[in-house]
Amino acid sequence: MPRTRPTAPRLNVVYVTAVAAIVLVAATSCGLLSRPPASAVVTIGKPAPAFELQALDSAGTVRFPDAFKGKVVALEFFSTG
């Protein structure tokens, strides 16, 4: 029995499936589909987690929330990459 060539619609399905698989693997390897660890999740209405950063104007460190007891604090976290 001679082999027949796949039809155009069938090839399109194969190509779309292959491209989708490549995109999924690339997104997973870049961390785009990963979830943050449970300890990093912040819930609205709950206290912010404690952390420590190096002070920009001195050699010391700033501890949150210890250094800001009794003060209103607005935190803005952003990332450029």
N, CA, C and O atoms as a printed pandas DataFrame, in Angstrom:
     atom_number atom_name residue_name chain_id  residue_number  x_coord  y_coord  z_coord
0              1         N          MET        A               1    0.836   -1.167    0.000
1              2        CA          MET        A               1    0.000    0.000    0.000
2              3         C          MET        A               1    0.890    1.244    0.000
3              4         O          MET        A               1    1.743    1.376    0.878
4              5         N          PRO        A               2    0.722    2.142   -0.940
5              6        CA          PRO        A               2    1.575    3.338   -1.000
6              7         C          PRO        A               2    1.240    4.316    0.119
7              8         O          PRO        A               2    0.095    4.423    0.557
8              9         N          ARG        A               3    2.261    5.017    0.561
9             10        CA          ARG        A               3    2.073    6.033    1.600
10            11         C          ARG        A               3    1.505    7.286    0.978
11            12         O          ARG        A               3    1.880    7.668   -0.130
12            13         N          THR        A               4    0.599    7.925    1.692
13            14        CA          THR        A               4    0.043    9.189    1.208
14            15         C          THR        A               4    0.581   10.323    2.054
15            16         O          THR        A               4    0.909   10.139    3.226
16            17         N          ARG        A               5    0.667   11.469    1.464
17            18        CA          ARG        A               5    1.128   12.648    2.194
18            19         C          ARG        A               5    0.005   13.200    3.052
19            20         O          ARG        A               5   -1.156   13.159    2.646
20            21         N          PRO        A               6    0.334   13.723    4.250
21            22        CA          PRO        A               6   -0.709   14.305    5.101
22            23         C          PRO        A               6   -1.334   15.513    4.411
23            24         O          PRO        A               6   -0.672   16.228    3.660
24            25         N          THR        A               7   -2.584   15.721    4.673
25            26        CA          THR        A               7   -3.282   16.861    4.079
26            27         C          THR        A               7   -2.898   18.139    4.798
27            28         O          THR        A               7   -2.359   18.092    5.904
28            29         N          ALA        A               8   -3.168   19.280    4.184
29            30        CA          ALA        A               8   -2.797   20.573    4.756
30            31         C          ALA        A               8   -3.424   20.824    6.125
31            32         O          ALA        A               8   -2.705   21.261    7.024
32            33         N          PRO        A               9   -4.720   20.577    6.346
33            34        CA          PRO        A               9   -5.267   20.813    7.687
34            35         C          PRO        A               9   -4.601   19.957    8.763
35            36         O          PRO        A               9   -4.423   20.400    9.897
36            37         N          ARG        A              10   -4.238   18.738    8.402
37            38        CA          ARG        A              10   -3.575   17.871    9.366
38            39         C          ARG        A              10   -2.183   18.405    9.705
39            40         O          ARG        A              10   -1.769   18.346   10.863
40            41         N          LEU        A              11   -1.465   18.919    8.728
41            42        CA          LEU        A              11   -0.153   19.514    8.978
42            43         C          LEU        A              11   -0.279   20.740    9.868
43            44         O          LEU        A              11    0.560   20.953   10.743
44            45         N          ASN        A              12   -1.317   21.554    9.661
45            46        CA          ASN        A              12   -1.523   22.736   10.493
46            47         C          ASN        A              12   -1.711   22.346   11.957
47            48         O          ASN        A              12   -1.181   23.008   12.850
48            49         N          VAL        A              13   -2.449   21.295   12.201
49            50        CA          VAL        A              13   -2.660   20.830   13.572
50            51         C          VAL        A              13   -1.335   20.389   14.184
51            52         O          VAL        A              13   -1.060   20.675   15.349
52            53         N          VAL        A              14   -0.525   19.703   13.408
53            54        CA          VAL        A              14    0.776   19.253   13.907
54            55         C          VAL        A              14    1.667   20.455   14.210
55            56         O          VAL        A              14    2.316   20.491   15.256
56            57         N          TYR        A              15    1.706   21.423   13.325
57            58        CA          TYR        A              15    2.532   22.608   13.543
58            59         C          TYR        A              15    2.061   23.409   14.751
59            60         O          TYR        A              15    2.880   23.840   15.562
60            61         N          VAL        A              16    0.770   23.612   14.881
61            62        CA          VAL        A              16    0.235   24.371   16.017
62            63         C          VAL        A              16    0.534   23.647   17.324
63            64         O          VAL        A              16    0.898   24.285   18.312
64            65         N          THR        A              17    0.388   22.341   17.342
65            66        CA          THR        A              17    0.686   21.565   18.545
66            67         C          THR        A              17    2.168   21.660   18.898
67            68         O          THR        A              17    2.519   21.810   20.069
68            69         N          ALA        A              18    3.029   21.575   17.904
69            70        CA          ALA        A              18    4.472   21.668   18.153
70            71         C          ALA        A              18    4.848   23.052   18.684
71            72         O          ALA        A              18    5.637   23.158   19.623
72            73         N          VAL        A              19    4.297   24.104   18.098
73            74        CA          VAL        A              19    4.603   25.465   18.553
74            75         C          VAL        A              19    4.081   25.672   19.977
75            76         O          VAL        A              19    4.769   26.271   20.804
76            77         N          ALA        A              20    2.872   25.184   20.272
77            78        CA          ALA        A              20    2.322   25.310   21.621
78            79         C          ALA        A              20    3.202   24.587   22.634
79            80         O          ALA        A              20    3.425   25.102   23.730
80            81         N          ALA        A              21    3.700   23.416   22.294
81            82        CA          ALA        A              21    4.571   22.668   23.200
82            83         C          ALA        A              21    5.878   23.415   23.440
83            84         O          ALA        A              21    6.370   23.456   24.568
84            85         N          ILE        A              22    6.438   23.997   22.402
85            86        CA          ILE        A              22    7.691   24.757   22.540
86            87         C          ILE        A              22    7.472   25.978   23.426
87            88         O          ILE        A              22    8.297   26.267   24.293
88            89         N          VAL        A              23    6.373   26.695   23.219
89            90        CA          VAL        A              23    6.074   27.872   24.035
90            91         C          VAL        A              23    5.874   27.471   25.491
91            92         O          VAL        A              23    6.358   28.160   26.389
92            93         N          LEU        A              24    5.177   26.378   25.739
93            94        CA          LEU        A              24    4.945   25.909   27.105
94            95         C          LEU        A              24    6.251   25.536   27.788
95            96         O          LEU        A              24    6.457   25.879   28.952
96            97         N          VAL        A              25    7.127   24.849   27.092
97            98        CA          VAL        A              25    8.428   24.472   27.666
98            99         C          VAL        A              25    9.269   25.718   27.938
99           100         O          VAL        A              25    9.921   25.810   28.978
100          101         N          ALA        A              26    9.258   26.670   27.017
101          102        CA          ALA        A              26   10.033   27.898   27.218
102          103         C          ALA        A              26    9.493   28.698   28.398
103          104         O          ALA        A              26   10.274   29.204   29.204
104          105         N          ALA        A              27    8.181   28.820   28.513
105          106        CA          ALA        A              27    7.591   29.575   29.620
106          107         C          ALA        A              27    7.873   28.899   30.953
107          108         O          ALA        A              27    8.121   29.576   31.951
108          109         N          THR        A              28    7.839   27.592   30.979
109          110        CA          THR        A              28    8.115   26.864   32.214
110          111         C          THR        A              28    9.578   27.003   32.609
111          112         O          THR        A              28    9.885   27.185   33.787
112          113         N          SER        A              29   10.476   26.919   31.649
113          114        CA          SER        A              29   11.900   27.014   31.972
114          115         C          SER        A              29   12.298   28.418   32.396
115          116         O          SER        A              29   13.272   28.579   33.132
116          117         N          CYS        A              30   11.577   29.431   31.956
117          118        CA          CYS        A              30   11.853   30.815   32.354
118          119         C          CYS        A              30   11.209   31.169   33.688
119          120         O          CYS        A              30   11.466   32.243   34.233
120          121         N          GLY        A              31   10.383   30.288   34.215
121          122        CA          GLY        A              31    9.733   30.558   35.489
122          123         C          GLY        A              31    8.446   31.339   35.362
123          124         O          GLY        A              31    7.905   31.784   36.374
124          125         N          LEU        A              32    7.938   31.521   34.167
125          126        CA          LEU        A              32    6.723   32.306   33.987
126          127         C          LEU        A              32    5.490   31.592   34.520
127          128         O          LEU        A              32    4.504   32.245   34.862
128          129         N          LEU        A              33    5.525   30.289   34.596
129          130        CA          LEU        A              33    4.366   29.533   35.050
130          131         C          LEU        A              33    4.538   28.998   36.467
131          132         O          LEU        A              33    3.680   28.265   36.959
132          133         N          SER        A              34    5.627   29.353   37.122
133          134        CA          SER        A              34    5.849   28.827   38.467
134          135         C          SER        A              34    5.125   29.697   39.492
135          136         O          SER        A              34    4.929   30.893   39.280
136          137         N          ARG        A              35    4.739   29.091   40.581
137          138        CA          ARG        A              35    4.066   29.815   41.659
138          139         C          ARG        A              35    5.099   30.187   42.716
139          140         O          ARG        A              35    6.083   29.475   42.915
140          141         N          PRO        A              36    4.864   31.309   43.392
141          142        CA          PRO        A              36    5.786   31.667   44.473
142          143         C          PRO        A              36    5.636   30.690   45.635
143          144         O          PRO        A              36    4.576   30.085   45.795
144          145         N          PRO        A              37    6.667   30.528   46.440
145          146        CA          PRO        A              37    6.544   29.641   47.595
146          147         C          PRO        A              37    5.469   30.157   48.546
147          148         O          PRO        A              37    5.197   31.357   48.587
148          149         N          ALA        A              38    4.871   29.271   49.295
149          150        CA          ALA        A              38    3.778   29.656   50.192
150          151         C          ALA        A              38    4.210   30.723   51.187
151          152         O          ALA        A              38    3.388   31.539   51.604
152          153         N          SER        A              39    5.474   30.736   51.576
153          154        CA          SER        A              39    5.955   31.738   52.536
154          155         C          SER        A              39    6.021   33.132   51.927
155          156         O          SER        A              39    6.069   34.114   52.668
156          157         N          ALA        A              40    6.025   33.252   50.598
157          158        CA          ALA        A              40    6.134   34.548   49.942
158          159         C          ALA        A              40    4.780   35.156   49.606
159          160         O          ALA        A              40    4.715   36.299   49.153
160          161         N          VAL        A              41    3.699   34.413   49.819
161          162        CA          VAL        A              41    2.375   34.907   49.485
162          163         C          VAL        A              41    1.884   35.831   50.582
163          164         O          VAL        A              41    1.912   35.481   51.761
164          165         N          VAL        A              42    1.434   37.015   50.186
165          166        CA          VAL        A              42    0.906   37.998   51.124
166          167         C          VAL        A              42   -0.590   38.100   50.882
167          168         O          VAL        A              42   -1.039   38.179   49.738
168          169         N          THR        A              43   -1.350   38.099   51.955
169          170        CA          THR        A              43   -2.797   38.162   51.855
170          171         C          THR        A              43   -3.273   39.549   52.259
171          172         O          THR        A              43   -2.789   40.117   53.237
172          173         N          ILE        A              44   -4.218   40.089   51.510
173          174        CA          ILE        A              44   -4.780   41.400   51.827
174          175         C          ILE        A              44   -5.442   41.331   53.195
175          176         O          ILE        A              44   -6.180   40.392   53.493
176          177         N          GLY        A              45   -5.170   42.334   54.022
177          178        CA          GLY        A              45   -5.748   42.385   55.358
178          179         C          GLY        A              45   -4.897   41.731   56.425
179          180         O          GLY        A              45   -5.193   41.849   57.614
180          181         N          LYS        A              46   -3.844   41.043   56.018
181          182        CA          LYS        A              46   -2.932   40.399   56.967
182          183         C          LYS        A              46   -1.673   41.247   57.102
183          184         O          LYS        A              46   -1.343   42.001   56.186
184          185         N          PRO        A              47   -0.958   41.142   58.229
185          186        CA          PRO        A              47    0.287   41.907   58.379
186          187         C          PRO        A              47    1.334   41.502   57.339
187          188         O          PRO        A              47    1.403   40.348   56.918
188          189         N          ALA        A              48    2.141   42.476   56.942
189          190        CA          ALA        A              48    3.227   42.195   55.993
190          191         C          ALA        A              48    4.275   41.332   56.678
191          192         O          ALA        A              48    4.477   41.454   57.886
192          193         N          PRO        A              49    4.949   40.457   55.927
193          194        CA          PRO        A              49    5.995   39.629   56.536
194          195         C          PRO        A              49    7.191   40.476   56.958
195          196         O          PRO        A              49    7.471   41.511   56.354
196          197         N          ALA        A              50    7.884   40.038   57.983
197          198        CA          ALA        A              50    9.071   40.740   58.461
198          199         C          ALA        A              50   10.224   40.531   57.482
199          200         O          ALA        A              50   10.356   39.463   56.884
200          201         N          PHE        A              51   11.057   41.564   57.325
201          202        CA          PHE        A              51   12.243   41.446   56.486
202          203         C          PHE        A              51   13.285   42.451   56.937
203          204         O          PHE        A              51   12.990   43.346   57.729
204          205         N          GLU        A              52   14.504   42.305   56.437
205          206        CA          GLU        A              52   15.622   43.171   56.797
206          207         C          GLU        A              52   16.345   43.585   55.522
207          208         O          GLU        A              52   16.623   42.752   54.659
208          209         N          LEU        A              53   16.650   44.886   55.409
209          210        CA          LEU        A              53   17.351   45.425   54.241
210          211         C          LEU        A              53   18.518   46.284   54.686
211          212         O          LEU        A              53   18.514   46.823   55.792
212          213         N          GLN        A              54   19.518   46.413   53.823
213          214        CA          GLN        A              54   20.630   47.302   54.100
214          215         C          GLN        A              54   20.165   48.738   53.860
215          216         O          GLN        A              54   19.538   49.027   52.842
216          217         N          ALA        A              55   20.475   49.640   54.803
217          218        CA          ALA        A              55   20.080   51.037   54.684
218          219         C          ALA        A              55   20.851   51.705   53.562
219          220         O          ALA        A              55   22.040   51.445   53.381
220          221         N          LEU        A              56   20.181   52.564   52.809
221          222        CA          LEU        A              56   20.835   53.240   51.684
222          223         C          LEU        A              56   21.723   54.395   52.136
223          224         O          LEU        A              56   22.690   54.732   51.452
224          225         N          ASP        A              57   21.408   55.006   53.277
225          226        CA          ASP        A              57   22.163   56.180   53.711
226          227         C          ASP        A              57   23.202   55.875   54.796
227          228         O          ASP        A              57   23.859   56.793   55.289
228          229         N          SER        A              58   23.359   54.614   55.173
229          230        CA          SER        A              58   24.363   54.261   56.174
230          231         C          SER        A              58   24.766   52.794   55.984
231          232         O          SER        A              58   24.255   52.097   55.108
232          233         N          ALA        A              59   25.683   52.360   56.818
233          234        CA          ALA        A              59   26.147   50.982   56.719
234          235         C          ALA        A              59   25.262   50.027   57.512
235          236         O          ALA        A              59   25.487   48.817   57.491
236          237         N          GLY        A              60   24.267   50.552   58.207
237          238        CA          GLY        A              60   23.402   49.724   59.039
238          239         C          GLY        A              60   22.315   49.014   58.243
239          240         O          GLY        A              60   22.298   49.041   57.012
240          241         N          THR        A              61   21.422   48.388   58.970
241          242        CA          THR        A              61   20.297   47.696   58.348
242          243         C          THR        A              61   18.989   48.253   58.904
243          244         O          THR        A              61   18.948   48.834   59.989
244          245         N          VAL        A              62   17.939   48.061   58.141
245          246        CA          VAL        A              62   16.602   48.470   58.557
246          247         C          VAL        A              62   15.772   47.205   58.661
247          248         O          VAL        A              62   15.724   46.398   57.732
248          249         N          ARG        A              63   15.120   47.043   59.798
249          250        CA          ARG        A              63   14.280   45.859   60.007
250          251         C          ARG        A              63   12.816   46.278   59.990
251          252         O          ARG        A              63   12.397   47.177   60.721
252          253         N          PHE        A              64   12.059   45.611   59.147
253          254        CA          PHE        A              64   10.621   45.859   59.104
254          255         C          PHE        A              64    9.937   44.711   59.811
255          256         O          PHE        A              64   10.276   43.562   59.527
256          257         N          PRO        A              65    9.036   44.931   60.674
257          258        CA          PRO        A              65    8.354   46.147   61.091
258          259         C          PRO        A              65    8.939   46.789   62.332
259          260         O          PRO        A              65    8.420   47.807   62.788
260          261         N          ASP        A              66   10.017   46.223   62.905
261          262        CA          ASP        A              66   10.558   46.735   64.175
262          263         C          ASP        A              66   10.903   48.220   64.135
263          264         O          ASP        A              66   10.613   48.936   65.094
264          265         N          ALA        A              67   11.505   48.697   63.068
265          266        CA          ALA        A              67   11.947   50.090   62.991
266          267         C          ALA        A              67   10.792   51.061   62.747
267          268         O          ALA        A              67   10.992   52.275   62.779
268          269         N          PHE        A              68    9.591   50.543   62.503
269          270        CA          PHE        A              68    8.472   51.417   62.142
270          271         C          PHE        A              68    7.265   51.243   63.058
271          272         O          PHE        A              68    6.142   51.553   62.659
272          273         N          LYS        A              69    7.473   50.760   64.262
273          274        CA          LYS        A              69    6.368   50.558   65.199
274          275         C          LYS        A              69    5.633   51.879   65.438
275          276         O          LYS        A              69    6.257   52.899   65.729
276          277         N          GLY        A              70    4.315   51.851   65.313
277          278        CA          GLY        A              70    3.497   53.038   65.567
278          279         C          GLY        A              70    3.445   54.023   64.417
279          280         O          GLY        A              70    2.834   55.082   64.557
280          281         N          LYS        A              71    4.064   53.715   63.276
281          282        CA          LYS        A              71    4.072   54.606   62.118
282          283         C          LYS        A              71    3.286   53.978   60.974
283          284         O          LYS        A              71    3.192   52.756   60.863
284          285         N          VAL        A              72    2.727   54.833   60.130
285          286        CA          VAL        A              72    2.056   54.340   58.926
286          287         C          VAL        A              72    3.129   54.131   57.856
287          288         O          VAL        A              72    3.954   55.013   57.617
288          289         N          VAL        A              73    3.115   52.971   57.223
289          290        CA          VAL        A              73    4.124   52.633   56.229
290          291         C          VAL        A              73    3.431   52.183   54.949
291          292         O          VAL        A              73    2.516   51.361   54.987
292          293         N          ALA        A              74    3.871   52.724   53.819
293          294        CA          ALA        A              74    3.398   52.271   52.514
294          295         C          ALA        A              74    4.575   51.614   51.799
295          296         O          ALA        A              74    5.600   52.255   51.567
296          297         N          LEU        A              75    4.430   50.357   51.456
297          298        CA          LEU        A              75    5.500   49.621   50.771
298          299         C          LEU        A              75    5.115   49.441   49.316
299          300         O          LEU        A              75    3.981   49.076   49.003
300          301         N          GLU        A              76    6.061   49.698   48.431
301          302        CA          GLU        A              76    5.828   49.484   46.999
302          303         C          GLU        A              76    6.962   48.621   46.474
303          304         O          GLU        A              76    8.124   49.027   46.485
304          305         N          PHE        A              77    6.614   47.438   46.019
305          306        CA          PHE        A              77    7.602   46.526   45.447
306          307         C          PHE        A              77    7.388   46.471   43.949
307          308         O          PHE        A              77    6.252   46.370   43.487
308          309         N          PHE        A              78    8.456   46.536   43.191
309          310        CA          PHE        A              78    8.336   46.441   41.741
310          311         C          PHE        A              78    9.574   45.734   41.209
311          312         O          PHE        A              78   10.598   45.635   41.885
312          313         N          SER        A              79    9.453   45.256   40.006
313          314        CA          SER        A              79   10.552   44.564   39.372
314          315         C          SER        A              79   10.660   45.014   37.926
315          316         O          SER        A              79    9.647   45.226   37.260
316          317         N          THR        A              80   11.866   45.158   37.447
317          318        CA          THR        A              80   12.061   45.546   36.052
318          319         C          THR        A              80   12.568   44.390   35.226
319          320         O          THR        A              80   12.897   44.575   34.055
320          321         N          GLY        A              81   12.641   43.240   35.780
321          322        CA          GLY        A              81   13.116   42.143   34.965
322          323         C          GLY        A              81   13.239   40.932   35.684
323          324         O          GLY        A              81   13.633   39.913   35.116
